[in-house]
């Protein structure tokens, strides 16, 4: 089946004047052609990156992440976003220790008043000055 498709693509490329003597080039052209068919074309005024970002944002169970982050900050005290992410991976909450797993949720929790930035320190992973977060004490 693959041979037949390759043969048809080679014939089409010859007809289009895109065929070369090197079979590898023909294979590259056919795989590029296949990739182009799988991609959805962008319509005028449409921003695919915004759509993808919105879909990804909706697919996250934010309340579960919020609980995990609050649990980590309650157990460990003051941490940076990267340190929270490393702890999330260590506990099996996340597949990697990527900072972007915790930083957006920390910002959202900060806006809600659940956590607060309490200072800055030099990150032991990146060497940059970063914010340190802690759970906000209940005001009575």
N, CA and C of each residue as an Amber inpcrd file, in Angstrom:
protein
   420
   0.8360000  -1.1960000   0.0000000   0.0000000   0.0000000   0.0000000
   0.8800000   1.2580000   0.0000000   1.8850000   1.2690000   0.8950000
   2.7730000   2.4380000   0.9720000   3.5380000   2.6130000  -0.3410000
   3.9210000   1.4850000  -0.9440000   4.6440000   1.5680000  -2.2100000
   3.7550000   2.1840000  -3.2880000   2.4920000   1.7710000  -3.3070000
   1.5650000   2.3040000  -4.2920000   1.3820000   3.8090000  -4.1040000
   1.2170000   4.2280000  -2.8470000   1.0850000   5.6630000  -2.5770000
   2.3410000   6.4170000  -2.9880000   3.5000000   5.8470000  -2.6850000
   4.7630000   6.4800000  -3.0650000   4.8490000   6.6010000  -4.5760000
   4.4720000   5.5330000  -5.2660000   4.5290000   5.5480000  -6.7300000
   3.5890000   6.6160000  -7.2910000   2.3910000   6.7370000  -6.7210000
   1.4520000   7.7560000  -7.1780000   2.0040000   9.1520000  -6.9080000
   2.6160000   9.3400000  -5.7340000   3.1990000  10.6400000  -5.4110000
   4.3520000  10.9760000  -6.3490000   5.1770000   9.9730000  -6.6690000
   6.2870000  10.2150000  -7.5900000   5.7470000  10.6370000  -8.9510000
   4.7140000   9.9390000  -9.4160000   4.1260000  10.2970000 -10.7080000
   3.5530000  11.7110000 -10.6650000   2.8950000  12.0650000  -9.5700000
   2.3290000  13.4050000  -9.4470000   3.4430000  14.4520000  -9.4380000
   4.5370000  14.1740000  -8.7250000   5.6460000  15.1260000  -8.6670000
   6.3220000  15.2630000 -10.0340000   6.4050000  14.1670000 -10.7710000
   6.9640000  14.2540000 -12.1190000   6.0820000  15.1310000 -12.9920000
   4.7850000  14.9520000 -12.8550000   3.8500000  15.7510000 -13.6480000
   3.9380000  17.2280000 -13.2600000   4.1680000  17.5070000 -11.9610000
   4.2840000  18.8860000 -11.4850000   5.6610000  19.4830000 -11.7540000
   6.6080000  18.6420000 -12.1730000   7.9630000  19.1220000 -12.4120000
   8.7770000  19.2330000 -11.1370000   8.3260000  18.5950000 -10.0320000
   9.0340000  18.6850000  -8.7560000   9.8920000  17.4630000  -8.4620000
   9.8340000  16.4530000  -9.2920000  10.5950000  15.2310000  -9.0340000
  12.0830000  15.4860000  -9.2350000  12.8890000  14.7790000  -8.4820000
  14.3420000  14.8770000  -8.6170000  14.9080000  13.4940000  -8.8840000
  16.1870000  13.4230000  -9.1310000  16.8110000  12.1260000  -9.3790000
  17.0070000  11.3640000  -8.0790000  17.0760000  12.0650000  -6.9930000
  17.3400000  11.4390000  -5.7120000  16.0150000  10.9960000  -5.0890000
  15.8680000   9.7080000  -4.8400000  14.6180000   9.1890000  -4.2610000
  14.3290000   9.7930000  -2.8930000  15.3680000  10.1190000  -2.1290000
  15.1570000  10.7190000  -0.8130000  14.4250000  12.0510000  -0.9430000
  14.7970000  12.8390000  -1.9510000  14.1100000  14.1070000  -2.1680000
  12.6350000  13.8810000  -2.4710000  12.3480000  12.8530000  -3.2400000
  10.9550000  12.5570000  -3.5690000  10.2130000  12.1460000  -2.3060000
  10.8630000  11.3450000  -1.4610000  10.2340000  10.9470000  -0.2090000
   9.9610000  12.1620000   0.6750000  10.9070000  13.0810000   0.7360000
  10.7200000  14.2930000   1.5310000   9.5600000  15.0950000   0.9740000
   9.4920000  15.2180000  -0.3400000   8.3870000  15.9590000  -0.9430000
   7.0490000  15.3030000  -0.6200000   6.9970000  13.9640000  -0.6580000
   5.7270000  13.2990000  -0.3900000   5.3440000  13.4350000   1.0710000
   6.3030000  13.3510000   1.9850000   5.9520000  13.4930000   3.3910000
   5.5220000  14.9270000   3.6970000   6.1440000  15.9040000   3.0360000
   5.7230000  17.2910000   3.2110000   4.3160000  17.4750000   2.6840000
   4.0330000  16.8750000   1.5480000   2.6920000  16.9680000   0.9680000
   1.6690000  16.3530000   1.9250000   1.9960000  15.2220000   2.5380000
   1.0910000  14.5560000   3.4680000   0.8480000  15.4400000   4.6890000
   1.9100000  16.0790000   5.1860000   1.7880000  16.9530000   6.3460000
   0.8930000  18.1500000   6.0460000   1.0220000  18.6750000   4.8490000
   0.2140000  19.8260000   4.4680000  -1.2650000  19.4810000   4.4770000
  -1.6160000  18.2520000   4.0960000  -3.0150000  17.8460000   4.0700000
  -3.5830000  17.7360000   5.4820000  -2.7730000  17.3450000   6.4790000
  -3.2340000  17.1780000   7.8480000  -3.4600000  18.5160000   8.5460000
  -2.7900000  19.5620000   8.1160000  -2.8910000  20.8650000   8.7640000
  -4.1700000  21.5770000   8.3500000  -4.8180000  22.2160000   9.3060000
  -5.9870000  23.0200000   8.9940000  -5.5260000  24.4220000   8.6330000
  -6.0500000  24.9330000   7.5680000  -5.6670000  26.2680000   7.1220000
  -6.2690000  27.3330000   8.0290000  -5.5250000  28.3830000   8.2590000
  -5.9950000  29.5030000   9.0620000  -6.9110000  30.3670000   8.2070000
  -8.0400000  30.7330000   8.7780000  -8.9590000  31.6280000   8.0880000
  -8.5920000  33.0680000   8.4060000  -8.9980000  33.9860000   7.5470000
  -8.7090000  35.4030000   7.7670000  -9.3070000  35.8500000   9.0930000
  -8.5040000  36.5210000   9.9140000  -8.9690000  37.0200000  11.2020000
  -8.9300000  35.9920000  12.3110000  -8.5590000  34.7740000  12.0040000
  -8.5220000  33.7130000  13.0050000  -7.1200000  33.6140000  13.5990000
  -7.0340000  33.4230000  14.8960000  -5.7420000  33.2700000  15.5680000
  -5.6530000  31.8680000  16.1640000  -5.0530000  30.9100000  15.4490000
  -4.9860000  29.5330000  15.9400000  -4.2820000  29.4140000  17.2860000
  -3.2890000  30.2530000  17.5440000  -2.5830000  30.1520000  18.8200000
  -3.4970000  30.5170000  19.9770000  -4.3710000  31.5000000  19.7820000
  -5.3150000  31.8640000  20.8390000  -6.3010000  30.7400000  21.0830000
  -6.7880000  30.1260000  20.0020000  -7.7280000  29.0210000  20.1310000
  -7.0820000  27.8470000  20.8540000  -5.8650000  27.4970000  20.4580000
  -5.1620000  26.3780000  21.0980000  -4.9130000  26.6560000  22.5720000
  -4.5370000  27.8830000  22.8880000  -4.2800000  28.2560000  24.2730000
  -5.5540000  28.1460000  25.1040000  -6.6820000  28.5860000  24.5400000
  -7.9540000  28.5210000  25.2570000  -8.3760000  27.0710000  25.4960000
  -8.1930000  26.2220000  24.4920000  -8.5400000  24.8050000  24.6450000
  -7.6680000  24.1470000  25.7060000  -6.3770000  24.4290000  25.6870000
  -5.4670000  23.8590000  26.6840000  -5.8120000  24.3570000  28.0800000
  -6.1630000  25.6290000  28.1940000  -6.5140000  26.2080000  29.4910000
  -7.7680000  25.5530000  30.0650000  -8.7340000  25.2380000  29.2040000
  -9.9650000  24.6060000  29.6650000  -9.7650000  23.1480000  30.0400000
  -8.7450000  22.5000000  29.4590000  -8.5420000  21.0740000  29.7060000
  -7.8800000  20.7880000  31.0510000  -7.3890000  21.8060000  31.7350000
  -6.6960000  21.6270000  33.0120000  -7.7110000  21.6110000  34.1500000
  -7.5330000  20.6690000  35.0660000  -8.3620000  20.6430000  36.2660000
  -7.7020000  21.5810000  37.2820000  -8.0990000  22.8510000  37.2240000
  -7.4340000  23.8640000  38.0420000  -7.6370000  23.6400000  39.5320000
  -8.8190000  23.2100000  39.9260000  -9.0710000  23.0060000  41.3580000
  -8.1630000  21.9390000  41.9390000  -7.8800000  20.8920000  41.1710000
  -6.9600000  19.8590000  41.6440000  -5.5530000  20.4380000  41.7940000
  -5.1110000  21.2430000  40.8030000  -3.7990000  21.8790000  40.8870000
  -3.7300000  22.8240000  42.0850000  -4.8100000  23.5930000  42.2920000
  -4.8440000  24.5080000  43.4440000  -4.6540000  23.7250000  44.7390000
  -5.3670000  22.6120000  44.8910000  -5.2410000  21.7950000  46.1130000
  -3.8150000  21.2810000  46.2810000  -3.2180000  20.8200000  45.1780000
  -1.8530000  20.2910000  45.2370000  -0.8680000  21.3740000  45.6580000
  -1.0020000  22.5580000  45.0690000  -0.0830000  23.6580000  45.3980000
  -0.2650000  24.0910000  46.8470000  -1.5000000  24.2050000  47.3070000
  -1.7410000  24.5920000  48.6990000  -1.1850000  23.5500000  49.6550000
  -1.3260000  22.2760000  49.3190000  -0.7810000  21.2010000  50.1510000
   0.7410000  21.3040000  50.2380000   1.3820000  21.5430000  49.0930000
   2.8470000  21.6500000  49.0600000   3.3190000  22.8540000  49.8680000
   2.6650000  23.9940000  49.6990000   3.0710000  25.1860000  50.4540000
   2.8020000  25.0100000  51.9500000   1.7370000  24.3030000  52.2980000
   1.4570000  24.0370000  53.7240000   2.5350000  23.1420000  54.3280000
   2.9960000  22.1530000  53.5680000   4.0060000  21.2180000  54.0630000
   5.4140000  21.8090000  54.0610000   5.7390000  22.5660000  53.0160000
   7.1270000  23.0000000  52.8050000   7.3960000  24.4600000  53.1590000
   6.3690000  25.2560000  53.3310000   6.5730000  26.6650000  53.6560000
   6.7510000  27.5180000  52.4150000   7.7110000  28.4120000  52.4500000
   7.9240000  29.3720000  51.3760000   8.7350000  28.7480000  50.2430000
   8.1660000  28.7910000  49.0220000   8.8230000  28.2000000  47.8640000
   8.6630000  29.0890000  46.6370000   9.5690000  28.9130000  45.6720000
   9.4340000  29.5840000  44.3730000   8.5480000  28.7170000  43.4810000
   8.1570000  29.2580000  42.3400000   7.3320000  28.5000000  41.3950000
   8.0570000  27.2480000  40.9260000   9.3460000  27.3490000  40.6630000
  10.1210000  26.2010000  40.2160000  10.2180000  25.1490000  41.3150000
  10.4250000  25.5780000  42.5400000  10.5050000  24.6340000  43.6550000
   9.1690000  23.9270000  43.8650000   8.0650000  24.6410000  43.6810000
   6.7470000  24.0080000  43.7640000   6.6210000  22.9590000  42.6650000
   7.0520000  23.2910000  41.4500000   6.9710000  22.3480000  40.3290000
   7.8320000  21.1140000  40.5750000   9.0200000  21.3030000  41.1340000
   9.9020000  20.1700000  41.4450000   9.2370000  19.2720000  42.4880000
   8.6270000  19.8740000  43.4810000   7.9440000  19.1010000  44.5240000
   6.7190000  18.3840000  43.9490000   6.0280000  19.0220000  43.0050000
   4.8810000  18.3770000  42.3620000   5.3320000  17.1180000  41.6170000
   6.4610000  17.2090000  40.9370000   6.9770000  16.0270000  40.2380000
   7.4020000  14.9590000  41.2410000   8.0720000  15.3650000  42.3110000
   8.5370000  14.4100000  43.3140000   7.3760000  13.6400000  43.9230000
   6.2490000  14.3120000  44.1320000   5.0730000  13.6680000  44.7270000
   4.2270000  12.9200000  43.7080000   4.5930000  13.0150000  42.4290000
   3.8440000  12.3000000  41.4020000   2.6290000  13.0510000  40.8860000
   2.5160000  14.3400000  41.2030000   1.3900000  15.1500000  40.7230000
   1.5820000  15.5920000  39.2750000   2.8260000  15.6520000  38.8370000
   3.1340000  16.1550000  37.5010000   4.2120000  15.2810000  36.8660000
   4.1820000  15.1480000  35.5270000   5.1850000  14.3000000  34.8620000
   6.5720000  14.9220000  34.7940000   6.6500000  16.2650000  34.8210000
   7.9420000  16.9440000  34.7490000   8.0020000  18.0280000  35.8200000
   9.1750000  18.5990000  35.9870000   9.3290000  19.6820000  36.9630000
   9.3340000  21.0370000  36.2750000   8.6320000  21.1330000  35.1670000
   8.5850000  22.3800000  34.4150000   7.8690000  23.4660000  35.2170000
   8.4760000  24.6180000  35.3000000   7.9470000  25.7420000  36.0810000
   6.5560000  26.1550000  35.6360000   6.2670000  26.0190000  34.3480000
   4.9730000  26.4480000  33.8230000   3.8110000  25.5970000  34.3230000
   4.0810000  24.5150000  35.0100000   3.0080000  23.7370000  35.6210000
   2.4650000  24.4230000  36.8730000   3.3050000  25.1900000  37.5520000
   2.8690000  25.7990000  38.8030000   2.7300000  27.3150000  38.7380000
   3.5260000  27.9900000  37.9340000   3.5360000  29.4580000  37.9310000
   2.1860000  30.0900000  37.6000000   1.4680000  29.6390000  36.5560000
   0.1670000  30.2550000  36.2790000  -0.8370000  30.0440000  37.4200000
  -0.7990000  28.8550000  38.0340000  -1.7210000  28.5860000  39.1430000
  -1.3550000  29.4100000  40.3790000  -0.0600000  29.6390000  40.6050000
   0.3520000  30.4980000  41.7220000  -0.1300000  31.9280000  41.5060000
  -0.0440000  32.4110000  40.2740000  -0.5340000  33.7530000  39.9670000
  -2.0360000  33.8400000  40.2240000  -2.7810000  32.8240000  39.7710000
  -4.2290000  32.8140000  39.9840000  -4.5690000  32.7470000  41.4680000
  -3.8420000  31.9190000  42.2100000  -4.0750000  31.8270000  43.6600000
  -3.6980000  33.1300000  44.3570000  -2.7030000  33.8130000  43.8520000
  -2.3040000  35.1030000  44.4090000  -3.4070000  36.1450000  44.1830000
  -4.0010000  36.1420000  42.9950000  -5.0950000  37.0630000  42.6980000
  -6.2990000  36.7780000  43.5900000  -6.5350000  35.4970000  43.8660000
  -7.6570000  35.1010000  44.7330000  -7.3700000  35.3760000  46.2140000
  -6.1210000  35.6570000  46.5450000  -5.7690000  35.9510000  47.9250000
  -5.4430000  34.7260000  48.7570000  -5.2120000  33.5890000  48.1150000
  -4.9100000  32.3510000  48.8350000  -3.4190000  32.2650000  49.1610000
  -2.5900000  32.6480000  48.2030000  -1.1440000  32.7050000  48.4370000
  -0.6850000  34.1340000  48.1960000   0.5180000  34.4270000  48.6590000
   1.0540000  35.7660000  48.4430000   2.5570000  35.6870000  48.2320000
   3.0750000  36.5710000  47.4080000   4.5330000  36.6450000  47.2780000
   5.0860000  37.3310000  48.5280000   6.0450000  36.7010000  49.1490000
   6.5780000  37.2350000  50.4040000   7.9840000  37.8000000  50.2550000
   8.5590000  37.6700000  49.0800000   9.8990000  38.1950000  48.8630000
  10.4940000  37.6240000  47.5930000  11.7840000  37.8260000  47.4470000
  12.5050000  37.2830000  46.2970000  13.7670000  36.6040000  46.7840000
  14.2760000  35.7180000  45.9660000  15.5600000  35.0750000  46.2410000
  16.1360000  34.5850000  44.9360000  17.3920000  34.2070000  44.9670000
  18.0560000  33.6820000  43.7780000  17.6660000  32.2070000  43.6390000
  17.1210000  31.8590000  42.4810000  16.6760000  30.4850000  42.2290000
  17.8820000  29.5630000  42.1200000  17.8310000  28.4440000  42.8130000
  18.9540000  27.5140000  42.7650000  19.0060000  26.7280000  41.4580000
  17.9270000  26.7630000  40.6770000  17.8870000  26.0550000  39.4050000
  18.3010000  26.9460000  38.2320000  17.8860000  28.2130000  38.2530000
  18.1600000  29.1100000  37.1250000  19.1920000  30.1770000  37.4310000
  19.4140000  30.4650000  38.7090000  20.3510000  31.5080000  39.0830000
  19.7790000  32.9150000  38.9680000  18.4880000  33.0410000  38.7050000
  17.8450000  34.3540000  38.5680000  17.0720000  34.6960000  39.8340000
  16.8230000  35.9920000  40.0070000  15.9830000  36.4180000  41.1240000
  14.5330000  36.0990000  40.8000000  13.8690000  35.4090000  41.7060000
  12.4880000  34.9810000  41.4970000  11.6620000  35.2490000  42.7510000
  10.3510000  35.2710000  42.5870000   9.4440000  35.4930000  43.7090000
   9.3160000  34.2370000  44.5550000   9.1290000  34.4600000  45.8350000
   8.9020000  33.3780000  46.7860000   7.4580000  33.4990000  47.2630000
   6.7330000  32.3740000  47.2410000   5.3220000  32.3620000  47.6210000
   5.1110000  31.6020000  48.9130000   4.0700000  32.0070000  49.6360000
   3.6620000  31.2490000  50.8050000   2.1530000  31.3580000  50.9320000
   1.5750000  30.4180000  51.6840000   0.1350000  30.4930000  51.9320000
  -0.1520000  31.7260000  52.7450000  -1.2280000  32.3610000  52.4280000
  -1.6200000  33.5780000  53.1420000  -2.3040000  33.1810000  54.4520000
  -1.9190000  33.8420000  55.5060000  -2.5390000  33.5580000  56.8070000
  -3.9540000  34.1170000  56.8300000  -4.8490000  33.3680000  57.4430000
  -6.2500000  33.7790000  57.5180000  -6.3570000  35.0340000  58.3850000
  -7.0640000  36.0320000  57.8580000  -7.3190000  37.2610000  58.5980000
  -8.6750000  37.1390000  59.3000000  -8.7230000  37.3610000  60.5890000
  -9.9890000  37.2590000  61.3160000 -10.5010000  38.6190000  61.6930000
